[in-house]
């Protein structure tokens, strides 16, 4: 920024130009808080103005809080830019209507997790001083990997050893490890475009990303989460996929997300188990069983990829917390993960039934609802003259968060999640949704 002075202006007005010039520099943080202003003499020489003009400008800046004078030191910039920016953000935040009902949340029920119990295991892990003095193993802590091998063998018939398991902070971080192992394959198919985090990783590594294309080199599936409302892949379809991929040499990535939340039927066998551990990568996570903030996921590699990974394992850093890995290992060994799974299965089964009942009570027995055998959500189709943008705006104004599944002329299908909302809020939330979807203001 350059100060251009209008020399035709009266001298008494020139100081205002200097004032506005420095005020803008300060508010844009080109003169950051705490920085020293040019001395009166230096500024006077550079701008070819009298010292009195500069002094008047500085005094005006000081009077309005932009700079402060320090005895025998000079003038310094205050933090007014930070304070005004914070004030604007707070004003904008307060201007937004607080969320009263959240149908879009993918969080967990506050009552579903025993924080006191997990805190005990974390404290126990933090007492292992010597172990915490070193970096975590790139592949994940060995005792946790062995424990996970036992866990998936008992729960999902996934036969593997701890050497075949890789631990990371979330599925996305594991895909960053997996993609370089698949450099001979160039195409990947996802069931739909909703898993942006996964498809983005493959795209960044140069893969061609398709949807519902069984002829791709890699087929990414979530058998227990085929739809957002909880449909699961039947055994016949799983066998078909395993046989087809084996015959065509394609690799299946089985993201076993929400397999624990199968309410209306017995859990179906894993693709990894049906394939005998060949041509299938198994992915699991604990974000839904424990807390989303506990970022521990794992990947079971088939033999050929496991061998490739071990050659370059030391090139990767572990992304999951070492203390949390230690805590989770003992948590599983003591049987708490199995107990947590049973607890959540009961809890979310009851909540999903209550949500379905609330929807039928408010929208009528003939309301268009889709529910599956698993998950924590249902799909509700509304007949409305509103567009999704209009409905979403009205919902936000009234403190209601919604998630769109699809939109068609005169119809909007929403995904309603029961996971974090209290059961007592289901009916009032549905009534609010009905009211804002019926009349266009």
Phi and psi in degrees as a GROMACS rama.xvg file:
@    title "Ramachandran Plot"
@    xaxis  label "Phi"
@    yaxis  label "Psi"
@TYPE xy
-123.673  136.564  UNK-2
-86.2258  118.268  UNK-3
-110.609  114.212  UNK-4
-94.2509  141.403  UNK-5
-93.355  98.9883  UNK-6
-68.5732  -12.2271  UNK-7
-80.0115  -14.1167  UNK-8
-71.5624  155.758  UNK-9
-62.4053  146.962  UNK-10
-57.1617  -34.4779  UNK-11
-70.4531  -14.3438  UNK-12
-96.1052  -14.1788  UNK-13
-63.1599  -33.686  UNK-14
-63.1716  -28.4113  UNK-15
-67.5208  -35.9493  UNK-16
-64.3055  -41.0476  UNK-17
-65.0122  -43.2265  UNK-18
-57.4149  -51.268  UNK-19
-64.5013  -35.9022  UNK-20
-60.9588  -51.053  UNK-21
-72.7383  -32.6184  UNK-22
-60.7564  -41.9779  UNK-23
-66.566  -40.7599  UNK-24
-60.1996  -40.5486  UNK-25
-68.4857  -45.5031  UNK-26
-70.1576  -26.7897  UNK-27
-86.8486  0.0101257  UNK-28
63.1938  21.9435  UNK-29
-73.5829  -22.5014  UNK-30
-113.141  95.3364  UNK-31
-70.736  159.819  UNK-32
-54.6571  135.515  UNK-33
91.6689  -12.3942  UNK-34
-76.3186  151.6  UNK-35
-87.2276  133.34  UNK-36
-73.3963  153.066  UNK-37
-58.4864  146.343  UNK-38
-64.8435  158.618  UNK-39
-58.1921  -41.2849  UNK-40
-66.1871  -45.9003  UNK-41
-65.4067  -42.6885  UNK-42
-64.6343  -39.9352  UNK-43
-61.5147  -42.3321  UNK-44
-66.5529  -44.1155  UNK-45
-67.5745  -40.1646  UNK-46
-91.3329  -4.78442  UNK-47
55.3825  45.8941  UNK-48
-124.136  161.575  UNK-49
-69.1594  153.608  UNK-50
-61.3775  -33.2177  UNK-51
-63.5483  -41.4882  UNK-52
-61.3516  -45.9839  UNK-53
-65.0128  -42.0518  UNK-54
-62.7955  -39.4931  UNK-55
-63.183  -40.2541  UNK-56
-64.3394  -44.3082  UNK-57
-63.4401  -40.8828  UNK-58
-64.0921  -36.7473  UNK-59
-67.1953  -40.2752  UNK-60
-62.2657  -41.3472  UNK-61
-68.0716  -38.3686  UNK-62
-63.8926  -32.4355  UNK-63
-95.8609  6.79565  UNK-64
87.1097  12.7194  UNK-65
-83.7304  -31.0334  UNK-66
-136.294  165.571  UNK-67
-136.999  142.753  UNK-68
-91.3655  133.716  UNK-69
-117.603  128.007  UNK-70
-54.2263  131.357  UNK-71
55.9462  24.6922  UNK-72
-132.794  -38.1483  UNK-73
125.213  -162.004  UNK-74
-104.986  141.522  UNK-75
-130.115  147.316  UNK-76
-72.9379  134.606  UNK-77
-85.7886  -178.198  UNK-78
-94.699  28.6832  UNK-79
-61.1185  -33.3499  UNK-80
-64.8662  -42.5994  UNK-81
-64.7601  -43.0433  UNK-82
-66.58  -39.7515  UNK-83
-70.8116  -36.1093  UNK-84
-65.152  -42.0262  UNK-85
-64.2279  -39.5926  UNK-86
-63.0555  -40.3428  UNK-87
-64.0968  -43.9935  UNK-88
-62.7421  -40.8924  UNK-89
-65.2527  -39.0168  UNK-90
-63.2795  -43.6838  UNK-91
-63.9224  -39.3582  UNK-92
-65.0256  -43.8431  UNK-93
-70.2714  -24.5875  UNK-94
-71.5362  -23.9564  UNK-95
-75.9962  141.373  UNK-96
-70.945  128.056  UNK-97
-59.7561  146.208  UNK-98
-76.065  119.514  UNK-99
-92.6254  -42.448  UNK-100
-131.604  127.885  UNK-101
-118.645  96.9005  UNK-102
-86.3645  -6.05777  UNK-103
-102.432  -2.00757  UNK-104
-69.7999  138.967  UNK-105
-107.348  16.7898  UNK-106
-76.7538  -168.089  UNK-107
-117.716  159.736  UNK-108
-66.8189  133.959  UNK-109
-58.0192  -32.7733  UNK-110
-85.938  -1.02943  UNK-111
-83.3605  -15.8046  UNK-112
-123.799  133.25  UNK-113
-88.5674  93.454  UNK-114
-62.3799  -35.902  UNK-115
-64.0956  -38.5432  UNK-116
-68.9529  -46.0906  UNK-117
-63.9949  -37.6163  UNK-118
-60.8466  -36.1844  UNK-119
-63.7294  -40.3848  UNK-120
-72.9953  -34.6511  UNK-121
-64.9239  -42.6527  UNK-122
-62.5249  -39.1978  UNK-123
-63.2338  -40.8419  UNK-124
-64.9367  -39.3545  UNK-125
-70.9303  -14.1496  UNK-126
-82.9601  -8.13372  UNK-127
-85.6131  71.375  UNK-128
-53.6844  -52.8809  UNK-129
-60.6958  -39.5051  UNK-130
-68.8411  -32.4486  UNK-131
-82.253  -6.30049  UNK-132
-76.4464  -12.7931  UNK-133
-113.272  160.964  UNK-134
-66.546  155.676  UNK-135
-70.3163  155.682  UNK-136
-64.7137  135.913  UNK-137
-54.537  -36.3434  UNK-138
-83.7396  -11.25  UNK-139
113.136  155.616  UNK-140
-60.7392  132.274  UNK-141
-60.6228  -40.1209  UNK-142
-68.002  -34.9947  UNK-143
-68.377  -40.4026  UNK-144
-63.3043  -40.553  UNK-145
-65.7675  -39.9096  UNK-146
-65.2588  -40.2042  UNK-147
-66.2549  -35.2955  UNK-148
-61.1887  -41.6473  UNK-149
-66.3246  -40.1452  UNK-150
-62.944  -50.0263  UNK-151
-72.9356  -25.1906  UNK-152
-67.9223  -43.0353  UNK-153
-73.7506  -38.9559  UNK-154
-89.607  -36.7751  UNK-155
-127.013  7.79195  UNK-156
56.9056  35.6974  UNK-157
-95.8453  105.989  UNK-158
-90.804  113.036  UNK-159
-158.138  174.133  UNK-160
-114.374  170.289  UNK-161
-60.7261  -24.4215  UNK-162
-70.6506  -18.5619  UNK-163
-92.2002  -2.34551  UNK-164
-104.338  136.774  UNK-165
-121.702  131.39  UNK-166
-105.368  143.31  UNK-167
-153.915  170.047  UNK-168
-87.974  75.9989  UNK-169
102.49  157.665  UNK-170
-62.0151  -39.2745  UNK-171
-61.2273  -39.9204  UNK-172
-66.369  -32.8197  UNK-173
-70.7265  -35.1978  UNK-174
-65.5929  -30.8151  UNK-175
-65.3859  -26.8859  UNK-176
-82.8298  -37.3682  UNK-177
-71.4298  -42.6905  UNK-178
-55.4595  -44.4734  UNK-179
-63.7027  -19.9442  UNK-180
-79.1386  -9.84696  UNK-181
-112.142  32.6972  UNK-182
-67.8398  -11.5123  UNK-183
-86.0576  -6.35015  UNK-184
-113.927  140.637  UNK-185
-123.274  -10.16  UNK-186
-124.818  145.129  UNK-187
-138.558  140.716  UNK-188
-115.812  133.163  UNK-189
-111.601  153.926  UNK-190
-61.8467  -35.9514  UNK-191
-158.828  -177.462  UNK-192
-90.5116  9.03848  UNK-193
-75.1607  -28.9084  UNK-194
-86.6529  73.1568  UNK-195
-63.9368  -39.0803  UNK-196
-60.3709  -38.4993  UNK-197
-74.173  -48.7063  UNK-198
-64.695  -31.8709  UNK-199
-64.302  -40.7696  UNK-200
-61.1475  -47.8862  UNK-201
-63.193  -40.3267  UNK-202
-62.7938  -41.3444  UNK-203
-64.3686  -26.9197  UNK-204
-90.1537  8.8947  UNK-205
90.125  10.4053  UNK-206
-79.6054  148.186  UNK-207
-83.1196  121.299  UNK-208
-98.5259  121.612  UNK-209
-119.754  175.829  UNK-210
-132.738  129.546  UNK-211
55.2148  46.0316  UNK-212
-120.813  100.65  UNK-213
-71.577  -8.93472  UNK-214
-90.8888  5.81281  UNK-215
-73.2148  161.416  UNK-216
-67.1101  -32.1692  UNK-217
-127.44  133.714  UNK-218
-119.473  112.644  UNK-219
-97.0487  122.814  UNK-220
-136.053  153.359  UNK-221
-122.77  86.3398  UNK-222
-59.519  -30.8109  UNK-223
-94.121  3.71746  UNK-224
-143.55  48.6676  UNK-225
-65.9137  -33.1646  UNK-226
-127.861  159.691  UNK-227
-68.5035  -16.9732  UNK-228
-97.7939  6.78076  UNK-229
107.161  18.126  UNK-230
-70.9133  142.553  UNK-231
-118.365  155.867  UNK-232
-78.595  123.584  UNK-233
-68.2217  161.685  UNK-234
-59.6132  -40.2567  UNK-235
-59.5419  -41.6156  UNK-236
-70.1316  -34.5661  UNK-237
-64.9264  -44.842  UNK-238
-63.2238  -40.0299  UNK-239
-61.066  -43.4543  UNK-240
-66.2933  -42.6495  UNK-241
-61.3734  -46.3682  UNK-242
-67.3366  -40.7645  UNK-243
-64.8277  -45.3931  UNK-244
-65.4757  -36.4412  UNK-245
-66.0143  -40.374  UNK-246
-69.0475  -31.0584  UNK-247
-103.861  2.36459  UNK-248
70.9254  21.235  UNK-249
-89.3643  157.725  UNK-250
-102.807  134.764  UNK-251
-103.254  130.015  UNK-252
-105.135  114.434  UNK-253
-100.149  102.637  UNK-254
-88.5116  104.129  UNK-255
-86.2674  38.2041  UNK-256
-60.1559  128.394  UNK-257
66.2021  21.0891  UNK-258
-64.8406  -23.5264  UNK-259
-70.2841  -22.8623  UNK-260
-98.2163  56.4497  UNK-261
-105.291  110.674  UNK-262
-98.0259  -42.1835  UNK-263
-95.2074  0.350151  UNK-264
-157.872  167.971  UNK-265
-70.0145  144.335  UNK-266
-57.1206  135.794  UNK-267
-81.9297  155.051  UNK-268
-64.5694  152.6  UNK-269
-72.4924  153.794  UNK-270
-63.5187  -37.7013  UNK-271
-59.0078  -44.9654  UNK-272
-66.7954  -42.2356  UNK-273
-64.4592  -31.9978  UNK-274
-88.0552  1.84956  UNK-275
65.1627  25.8663  UNK-276
79.5254  9.53536  UNK-277
-104.275  135.353  UNK-278
60.6016  21.4254  UNK-279
-133.424  130.573  UNK-280
-103.161  127.446  UNK-281
-103.13  128.145  UNK-282
-116.891  134.272  UNK-283
-137.104  155.672  UNK-284
-145.45  159.661  UNK-285
-113.349  10.5757  UNK-286
-65.7344  -29.6131  UNK-287
-89.9752  -30.0545  UNK-288
-76.774  -35.876  UNK-289
-108.168  -97.777  UNK-290
-138.974  146.012  UNK-291
-59.1672  -27.3776  UNK-292
-77.5741  -13.6774  UNK-293
-88.062  95.239  UNK-294
-89.1312  77.6554  UNK-295
-129.452  116.576  UNK-296
-126.939  167.276  UNK-297
-144.498  157.833  UNK-298
-132.709  128.374  UNK-299
-103.297  118.765  UNK-300
-95.8089  140.617  UNK-301
-68.1911  164.245  UNK-302
-51.4213  -45.9163  UNK-303
-67.0591  -37.5238  UNK-304
-76.7231  -31.9808  UNK-305
-61.9025  -40.2349  UNK-306
-66.6355  -40.624  UNK-307
-64.345  -40.7708  UNK-308
-64.04  -43.8047  UNK-309
-61.3672  -25.3535  UNK-310
-70.1842  -25.9119  UNK-311
-123.999  12.6763  UNK-312
-56.8524  -37.553  UNK-313
-69.5379  -9.85373  UNK-314
-82.4958  -8.77703  UNK-315
-109.583  145.791  UNK-316
-95.4976  147.35  UNK-317
-73.6679  133.389  UNK-318
-99.0246  -18.7036  UNK-319
-86.3845  146.694  UNK-320
-60.6459  130.281  UNK-321
-66.4223  -41.0332  UNK-322
-62.9144  -41.2113  UNK-323
-68.6145  -33.5781  UNK-324
-64.0377  -43.4979  UNK-325
-62.6042  -43.6428  UNK-326
-64.7258  -44.4915  UNK-327
-64.0203  -37.2199  UNK-328
-57.6387  -50.1359  UNK-329
-71.3628  -33.356  UNK-330
-58.2263  -43.7529  UNK-331
-70.3728  -44.4594  UNK-332
-60.0411  -33.4247  UNK-333
-83.5887  3.36741  UNK-334
86.1822  6.15298  UNK-335
-74.8645  -29.9102  UNK-336
-67.6524  -40.6018  UNK-337
-63.2611  -41.4638  UNK-338
-66.3382  -38.8886  UNK-339
-63.3892  -38.8966  UNK-340
-62.7962  -45.52  UNK-341
-62.9238  -40.7823  UNK-342
-63.2696  -46.9856  UNK-343
-67.5768  -36.3494  UNK-344
-60.8834  -43.0408  UNK-345
-67.9195  -45.6538  UNK-346
-60.7974  -52.5352  UNK-347
-73.3271  -26.7157  UNK-348
-63.4372  -45.584  UNK-349
-65.7861  -42.8481  UNK-350
-65.8286  -39.7134  UNK-351
-66.6808  -39.2336  UNK-352
-63.6924  -40.2458  UNK-353
-65.4625  -38.9961  UNK-354
-65.8826  -42.5335  UNK-355
-61.4375  -41.1962  UNK-356
-65.0229  -40.5743  UNK-357
-64.0744  -40.8599  UNK-358
-63.3672  -44.4515  UNK-359
-67.9385  -34.6955  UNK-360
-64.737  -40.9641  UNK-361
-85.9836  -43.2142  UNK-362
-97.2489  -5.15376  UNK-363
101.04  157.079  UNK-364
-65.1287  -22.8973  UNK-365
-94.8273  12.4078  UNK-366
-61.9742  145.701  UNK-367
-83.765  101.483  UNK-368
-121.545  139.357  UNK-369
-120.955  125.746  UNK-370
-132.021  153.389  UNK-371
-114.88  -165.006  UNK-372
-92.6019  1.42073  UNK-373
-150.003  176.672  UNK-374
91.8996  -173.03  UNK-375
-129.939  21.3887  UNK-376
-138.46  162.033  UNK-377
-135.711  159.784  UNK-378
-104.829  129.654  UNK-379
-121.979  125.111  UNK-380
-99.2212  123.974  UNK-381
-106.599  140.127  UNK-382
-92.7886  117.773  UNK-383
-153.278  151.301  UNK-384
-85.3158  -6.9664  UNK-385
-78.8836  149.275  UNK-386
-81.9084  168.496  UNK-387
-61.8401  -41.4405  UNK-388
-61.3442  -40.6592  UNK-389
-68.1596  -42.2345  UNK-390
-65.076  -42.7918  UNK-391
-63.0862  -41.4873  UNK-392
-63.6454  -44.1433  UNK-393
-65.067  -38.5319  UNK-394
-62.9556  -45.8044  UNK-395
-63.5264  -38.443  UNK-396
-62.1251  -31.3696  UNK-397
-98.771  11.0482  UNK-398
75.6477  31.5515  UNK-399
-120.974  124.671  UNK-400
-99.5379  131.103  UNK-401
-127.976  158.766  UNK-402
-128.367  126.68  UNK-403
-84.1162  136.561  UNK-404
-98.83  -52.4115  UNK-405
-159.145  160.96  UNK-406
-131.814  137.056  UNK-407
-138.769  162.669  UNK-408
-54.358  119.503  UNK-409
78.3233  1.66023  UNK-410
-141.347  140.669  UNK-411
-132.805  127.035  UNK-412
-105.129  123.525  UNK-413
-110.162  151.599  UNK-414
-99.1072  119.737  UNK-415
-106.835  116.056  UNK-416
-95.8053  138.377  UNK-417
-103.216  1.98427  UNK-418
-63.3281  -46.7281  UNK-419
-107.791  -11.6368  UNK-420
-82.8845  135.283  UNK-421
-63.7212  146.625  UNK-422
-58.0593  -36.1593  UNK-423
-62.3617  -19.9422  UNK-424
-89.7163  -8.58673  UNK-425
-60.6646  -50.9581  UNK-426
-65.7148  -51.0096  UNK-427
-61.0101  -34.2489  UNK-428
-67.267  -41.1335  UNK-429
-66.1669  -39.2288  UNK-430
-63.3438  -40.9877  UNK-431
-63.7305  -43.5516  UNK-432
-60.8176  -42.4129  UNK-433
-63.2225  -44.1391  UNK-434
-63.2852  -44.8894  UNK-435
-76.9564  -17.6048  UNK-436
-90.1399  -11.9121  UNK-437
-90.3529  -39.1646  UNK-438
-119.686  129.215  UNK-439
-93.4076  119.797  UNK-440
